[in-house]
Amino acid sequence: MTTSKYIARLMGPVMLIIGIGMAAGMLMEGESYSSLLKEFIASRALIFITGILALTAGLAIVNVHNLWVRDWRVMVTVLGWLLVLRGVMLLVFPAVVQTLGDRIVASQSGIVAGAAITFVLGAILSIMGYEDLWSTGTHRQRAARASSSGTRSAKKPRRKRA
């Protein structure tokens, strides 16, 4: 398995679930979900911890996957660099992050847009990361059907000789 597929298999499902969770939180819980986000943004400690995690994840991705190619794998590289940028912003400029976060949370459309983008990126990465498993599975199923369809039934069982 390539590094691109490995990282896509990790990031894809996580981003997919985050996107679903954000959308479901806004649809089902509405104001209480918004207040949760406001509490998160108000906490400098959470911003600091998130910055450390984002910077670490981004540097890990960029160090093993810095491919600038014209296919889906560039998404992994771009997301790695965006995580590095996010980590630096959260650690160096937490007040600016709080101001921007307050503006995004204040508008419901900002959260919905973030959920949609996260969901789509997660879906693309999941599809590309697990693509070979799906195609291998269907190939194995076809091979199993072909081998059991006629070749075995045509053979006669051997008789034991005394």
LOZASE-248163 format. One line per 5 residues: their letters; for each residue x, y, z of N, C-alpha, C. Coordinates in steps of 0.05 Angstrom, whole numbers, plus 5000, padded with zeros to 4 digits. Layout:
<atoms>
a) X/Y/Z/X/Y/Z/X/Y/Z ~ ...
</atoms>
This chain:
<atoms>
mttsk) 5017/4977/5000/5000/5000/5000/5018/5025/5000 ~ 5010/5044/4984/5026/5069/4982/5020/5087/5006 ~ 5038/5105/5011/5035/5124/5032/5010/5141/5028 ~ 5004/5148/5003/4980/5163/4998/4955/5149/5007 ~ 4953/5124/5000/4929/5108/5007/4928/5104/5037
yiarl) 4950/5100/5050/4951/5096/5079/4940/5121/5093 ~ 4950/5144/5085/4942/5169/5098/4912/5175/5091 ~ 4904/5169/5066/4876/5173/5058/4858/5155/5075 ~ 4867/5130/5081/4851/5112/5097/4848/5122/5126 ~ 4867/5137/5135/4866/5149/5162/4849/5174/5162
mgpvm) 4856/5192/5145/4843/5219/5145/4814/5218/5134 ~ 4809/5201/5114/4783/5201/5101/4760/5195/5120 ~ 4761/5172/5133/4738/5166/5151/4736/5186/5174 ~ 4758/5196/5184/4757/5215/5206/4743/5241/5196 ~ 4751/5251/5173/4739/5275/5163/4709/5270/5156
liigi) 4703/5247/5145/4676/5240/5138/4658/5241/5163 ~ 4667/5228/5184/4651/5228/5209/4649/5255/5222 ~ 4671/5271/5220/4670/5298/5231/4649/5315/5215 ~ 4649/5312/5189/4629/5327/5172/4601/5318/5179 ~ 4597/5292/5182/4570/5282/5189/4562/5292/5217
gmaag) 4581/5291/5236/4576/5300/5263/4569/5330/5264 ~ 4584/5346/5249/4578/5375/5249/4550/5380/5238 ~ 4543/5367/5215/4517/5372/5203/4495/5362/5221 ~ 4498/5338/5233/4478/5327/5251/4475/5344/5276 ~ 4498/5354/5286/4497/5371/5310/4481/5397/5304
mlmeg) 4485/5408/5281/4471/5433/5274/4441/5428/5269 ~ 4435/5405/5256/4407/5399/5250/4391/5390/5275 ~ 4403/5374/5291/4388/5362/5314/4390/5379/5339 ~ 4413/5391/5344/4417/5405/5369/4416/5435/5366 ~ 4422/5445/5343/4420/5473/5337/4436/5491/5356
esyss) 4422/5505/5373/4434/5525/5391/4454/5513/5411 ~ 4448/5489/5421/4466/5477/5440/4492/5469/5427 ~ 4491/5461/5401/4516/5455/5387/4532/5480/5382 ~ 4519/5502/5376/4532/5527/5372/4545/5536/5398 ~ 4532/5532/5420/4543/5540/5446/4568/5523/5453
llkef) 4567/5497/5445/4590/5480/5449/4614/5491/5433 ~ 4610/5499/5408/4632/5510/5392/4641/5537/5405 ~ 4623/5553/5415/4631/5578/5428/4648/5573/5452 ~ 4641/5553/5468/4657/5546/5492/4685/5537/5483 ~ 4686/5521/5462/4712/5511/5452/4730/5535/5444
iasra) 4719/5553/5429/4734/5576/5419/4742/5595/5441 ~ 4726/5596/5462/4732/5613/5485/4756/5603/5502 ~ 4762/5577/5499/4783/5565/5516/4810/5566/5502 ~ 4828/5582/5513/4855/5584/5502/4870/5558/5505 ~ 4864/5543/5526/4878/5517/5531/4870/5497/5508
lifit) 4845/5496/5501/4837/5478/5479/4849/5487/5453 ~ 4850/5513/5448/4863/5523/5424/4892/5515/5423 ~ 4906/5517/5446/4934/5510/5447/4938/5480/5442 ~ 4922/5463/5454/4924/5434/5450/4918/5427/5421 ~ 4897/5439/5410/4890/5434/5382/4912/5443/5364
gilal) 4925/5465/5370/4948/5474/5354/4971/5454/5355 ~ 4977/5443/5378/4999/5423/5380/4992/5399/5363 ~ 4967/5389/5366/4958/5365/5351/4958/5370/5321 ~ 4948/5393/5312/4947/5400/5284/4975/5402/5272 ~ 4993/5416/5286/5020/5419/5276/5035/5393/5275
tagla) 5031/5376/5295/5044/5349/5295/5033/5332/5271 ~ 5007/5332/5268/4995/5316/5246/5004/5327/5219 ~ 5004/5353/5216/5012/5365/5191/5041/5359/5184 ~ 5058/5362/5203/5087/5356/5198/5091/5327/5192 ~ 5077/5309/5205/5079/5281/5200/5071/5275/5171
ivnvh) 5049/5287/5162/5040/5282/5135/5059/5294/5114 ~ 5068/5319/5119/5085/5332/5100/5113/5318/5098 ~ 5122/5307/5121/5148/5294/5120/5148/5267/5105 ~ 5125/5253/5105/5124/5228/5091/5109/5230/5064 ~ 5096/5252/5059/5080/5254/5035/5079/5283/5025
nlwvr) 5100/5291/5011/5101/5318/5000/5101/5315/4970 ~ 5079/5304/4959/5077/5299/4930/5060/5321/4917 ~ 5072/5334/4897/5057/5354/4882/5052/5343/4854 ~ 5032/5327/4852/5025/5313/4827/4996/5321/4819 ~ 4989/5315/4794/4963/5323/4784/4942/5301/4786
dwrvm) 4938/5291/4811/4917/5272/4816/4908/5275/4845 ~ 4892/5257/4855/4880/5259/4881/4900/5261/4904 ~ 4924/5250/4899/4944/5249/4921/4953/5277/4929 ~ 4950/5297/4912/4958/5324/4920/4940/5334/4943 ~ 4915/5323/4945/4897/5331/4967/4910/5324/4994
vtvlg) 4923/5301/4995/4936/5293/5020/4958/5313/5027 ~ 4974/5321/5007/4996/5340/5012/4984/5367/5020 ~ 4964/5377/5006/4952/5403/5012/4940/5403/5040 ~ 4926/5381/5047/4915/5379/5074/4937/5378/5095 ~ 4959/5365/5090/4982/5365/5108/4992/5393/5113
wllvl) 4996/5408/5091/5006/5436/5094/4985/5454/5108 ~ 4959/5449/5102/4939/5465/5116/4938/5459/5146 ~ 4944/5434/5153/4946/5427/5182/4970/5441/5195 ~ 4992/5442/5180/5016/5457/5191/5008/5486/5195 ~ 4996/5498/5175/4988/5526/5177/4968/5531/5200
rgvml) 4949/5513/5202/4929/5515/5224/4943/5513/5251 ~ 4961/5494/5254/4976/5490/5279/4991/5515/5286 ~ 5005/5527/5267/5021/5551/5272/5002/5574/5280 ~ 4980/5577/5265/4961/5598/5272/4949/5595/5300 ~ 4942/5571/5307/4931/5566/5334/4951/5571/5356
lvfpa) 4976/5565/5351/4996/5568/5372/5007/5597/5373 ~ 5010/5610/5350/5022/5636/5350/5002/5659/5352 ~ 4978/5656/5340/4958/5677/5340/4931/5667/5351 ~ 4930/5659/5376/4905/5648/5387/4883/5669/5388 ~ 4890/5694/5393/4869/5715/5394/4855/5719/5367
vvqtl) 4871/5718/5346/4860/5721/5319/4842/5697/5313 ~ 4851/5673/5321/4835/5649/5317/4809/5651/5332 ~ 4810/5661/5356/4785/5665/5371/4766/5684/5357 ~ 4776/5706/5347/4759/5725/5333/4746/5713/5308 ~ 4763/5699/5292/4752/5686/5268/4732/5664/5275
gdriv) 4738/5649/5296/4720/5628/5305/4694/5638/5314 ~ 4694/5661/5328/4669/5673/5337/4652/5682/5313 ~ 4665/5692/5293/4650/5701/5269/4637/5677/5255 ~ 4652/5655/5253/4642/5631/5239/4619/5619/5254 ~ 4622/5617/5280/4601/5605/5297/4576/5622/5297
asqsg) 4580/5649/5296/4557/5667/5296/4539/5663/5272 ~ 4551/5655/5249/4535/5650/5225/4531/5620/5222 ~ 4507/5611/5222/4502/5582/5220/4512/5572/5193 ~ 4512/5589/5173/4521/5581/5146/4551/5574/5146 ~ 4566/5587/5163/4595/5580/5165/4599/5552/5175
ivaga) 4584/5543/5194/4586/5516/5205/4577/5496/5184 ~ 4555/5502/5171/4544/5483/5151/4564/5481/5127 ~ 4576/5503/5119/4596/5502/5097/4620/5486/5106 ~ 4629/5490/5130/4651/5474/5140/4645/5445/5142 ~ 4621/5438/5150/4612/5410/5151/4611/5398/5123
aitfv) 4601/5413/5104/4599/5403/5076/4626/5398/5064 ~ 4644/5417/5068/4672/5414/5057/4686/5391/5070 ~ 4684/5388/5096/4697/5366/5110/4685/5340/5101 ~ 4659/5338/5098/4646/5314/5089/4656/5305/5061 ~ 4656/5324/5043/4664/5318/5015/4693/5310/5014
lgail) 4711/5324/5028/4739/5316/5028/4743/5288/5040 ~ 4728/5283/5062/4730/5257/5075/4719/5235/5057 ~ 4698/5240/5042/4687/5220/5024/4707/5214/5001 ~ 4719/5235/4990/4738/5231/4968/4762/5215/4978 ~ 4773/5223/5001/4796/5209/5012/4789/5180/5019
simgy) 4766/5175/5030/4758/5148/5037/4755/5131/5011 ~ 4742/5142/4991/4739/5127/4966/4766/5120/4954 ~ 4784/5140/4953/4810/5135/4940/4827/5117/4958 ~ 4825/5119/4984/4841/5103/5001/4833/5074/5001 ~ 4807/5069/5001/4797/5041/5002/4790/5030/4975
edlws) 4795/5044/4954/4788/5035/4927/4798/5008/4920 ~ 4823/5002/4926/4835/4976/4919/4822/4953/4934 ~ 4813/4958/4958/4799/4937/4973/4772/4930/4960 ~ 4758/4950/4951/4732/4945/4938/4736/4930/4911 ~ 4756/4939/4895/4760/4926/4870/4772/4898/4873
tgthr) 4788/4894/4894/4799/4867/4899/4777/4849/4908 ~ 4759/4859/4925/4737/4843/4935/4719/4834/4912 ~ 4712/4851/4894/4695/4843/4871/4709/4824/4853 ~ 4735/4828/4850/4751/4810/4833/4752/4782/4845 ~ 4755/4781/4871/4755/4755/4885/4728/4741/4883
qraar) 4707/4757/4886/4680/4745/4884/4675/4734/4856 ~ 4683/4749/4835/4680/4739/4807/4696/4713/4803 ~ 4720/4713/4813/4737/4689/4810/4725/4665/4824 ~ 4714/4670/4848/4702/4648/4863/4677/4637/4848 ~ 4661/4655/4837/4638/4647/4822/4646/4631/4797
asssg) 4666/4641/4784/4675/4628/4759/4686/4600/4765 ~ 4700/4597/4786/4713/4572/4792/4692/4551/4802 ~ 4671/4561/4815/4651/4543/4825/4628/4537/4806 ~ 4627/4553/4784/4604/4551/4766/4604/4525/4750 ~ 4626/4517/4740/4624/4493/4722/4648/4475/4723
trsak) 4670/4485/4732/4694/4468/4730/4694/4445/4750 ~ 4684/4450/4774/4685/4429/4794/4663/4409/4790 ~ 4640/4417/4780/4618/4399/4777/4623/4379/4754 ~ 4640/4387/4735/4646/4369/4713/4665/4347/4720 ~ 4680/4350/4741/4700/4330/4749/4685/4308/4765
kprrk) 4694/4284/4760/4683/4261/4774/4701/4254/4798 ~ 4690/4246/4820/4707/4240/4843/4723/4215/4837 ~ 4747/4215/4848/4765/4192/4844/4757/4169/4862 ~ 4761/4145/4851/4755/4121/4867/4781/4111/4879 ~ 4779/4103/4903/4803/4092/4917/4808/4064/4906
ra) 4833/4058/4901/4841/4031/4892/4850/4015/4916 ~ 4842/3990/4916/4849/3974/4939/4876/3960/4936
</atoms>
